[in-house]
Amino acid sequence: MGKSNNGESAQLRIDDPHLFKSREELVSRVARWRDLYPWLKGWRLTEASHAWDNSVLLFYSIAKSNVDEFSEQRLVAGDNGFAANLRAEKFVPFETIPLAGGISKNAPYSNPTAEWGDSIGAFFAVLWRVFT
């Protein structure tokens, strides 16, 4: 995970072993990750590409807008995947985004076992990627 120099935005990267083959398949993969980790609903997909035999999914702390996150207008197809034009996006300060339903600077830690069940290992793997 990275933060911008101005501290107003943050980027989260997920390396997914499933290689998407279309926009529709990408939508399905992102939905799967958001089902596993509902706090990802607070992040907007900004780029999806293939690297190292994985789908590399990049999310930014961006406010929701009226434009569909996966529309051709917002997420433009390229040679190696999709990318969003971020110039018109409004970033959300990282500190205000709830992670795991309660992990943040201003909120108590929630019980991930109750929320995630058998996917607890994946939960901590994603948190490790977020905070390192």
Secondary structure as GFF3:
##gff-version 3
##sequence-region A 1 132
A	DSSP	beta_strand	2	3	.	.	.	ID=ss1
A	DSSP	beta_strand	10	16	.	.	.	ID=ss2
A	DSSP	alpha_helix	23	36	.	.	.	ID=ss3
A	DSSP	three_ten_helix	38	42	.	.	.	ID=ss4
A	DSSP	beta_strand	44	51	.	.	.	ID=ss5
A	DSSP	beta_strand	54	60	.	.	.	ID=ss6
A	DSSP	beta_strand	75	78	.	.	.	ID=ss7
A	DSSP	beta_strand	81	84	.	.	.	ID=ss8
A	DSSP	three_ten_helix	94	96	.	.	.	ID=ss9
A	DSSP	alpha_helix	112	116	.	.	.	ID=ss10
A	DSSP	three_ten_helix	117	119	.	.	.	ID=ss11
A	DSSP	alpha_helix	120	131	.	.	.	ID=ss12
###
